[in-house]
Amino acid sequence: MGMHNKKLYGTATVGTKGQVVIPAEAREAMGIKTGDKLYVFGSDHFVGMLKEEQFREMLDRITEHADAVRSIKEKLDQE
């Protein structure tokens, strides 16, 4: 279930209330269940969704990398 497994699962149509149905195969592959919270992100021409726990893991990794870079910078500044 890694971010590196890319697959096109079909299409989804935006309904009148802005709702989108995620194709069943995609929900099964990603373990998305009724009631799961998904974070929606994107840019001008892209929309993506991450399950809440995946979003938190991504933020944790970003924070760890930022802390490591900050630590290296502080050591370099002291030299």
CORRALIN-V484336 format. One record per residue. SS is DSSP state (H for helix, E for strand, L for the rest). PHI is phi in whole degrees, -180 to 180 (* if undefined). D_FIRST is the distance of its C-alpha to the first C-alpha in Angstrom with 2 decimals. Layout:
# CORRALIN-V484336
<<SS,PHI,D_FIRST> <SS,PHI,D_FIRST>>
This chain:
# CORRALIN-V484336
<<L,*,0.00> <L,-81,3.80> <L,-70,6.78> <L,-85,8.29> <L,-87,7.08> <L,-98,9.91> <L,-155,11.50> <L,-90,14.52> <L,-98,14.44> <L,120,18.13> <L,-121,20.29> <L,-138,21.04> <L,-107,24.56> <E,-80,25.69> <L,-82,28.15> <L,-63,31.41> <L,-95,29.97> <L,82,27.16> <L,-81,24.61> <E,-127,21.76> <L,-93,20.16> <L,-78,16.46> <L,-54,16.34> <H,-55,15.55> <H,-61,13.16> <H,-67,11.03> <H,-60,11.47> <H,-65,10.58> <H,-62,7.34> <H,-100,6.31> <L,68,8.56> <L,-84,11.31> <L,-116,14.61> <L,-55,18.20> <L,93,19.31> <L,-63,16.08> <L,-93,17.10> <E,-115,15.54> <E,-92,16.89> <E,-105,18.27> <E,-140,19.11> <E,171,20.58> <E,-138,23.59> <L,-56,26.48> <L,-128,24.62> <E,-145,20.95> <E,-130,19.25> <E,-135,15.65> <E,-135,14.08> <E,-129,11.83> <E,-65,11.56> <H,-53,14.25> <H,-68,12.50> <H,-69,10.20> <H,-63,13.58> <H,-64,15.38> <H,-62,13.25> <H,-62,13.86> <H,-63,17.49> <H,-61,17.85> <H,-64,16.87> <H,-62,19.25> <H,-64,21.89> <H,-61,21.70> <H,-64,22.17> <H,-64,24.95> <H,-63,26.63> <H,-65,26.61> <H,-64,28.12> <H,-61,30.62> <H,-63,31.67> <H,-63,32.28> <H,-62,34.25> <H,-62,36.35> <H,-65,37.23> <H,-65,38.22> <H,-65,40.29> <H,-80,42.20> <L,-79,43.28>>
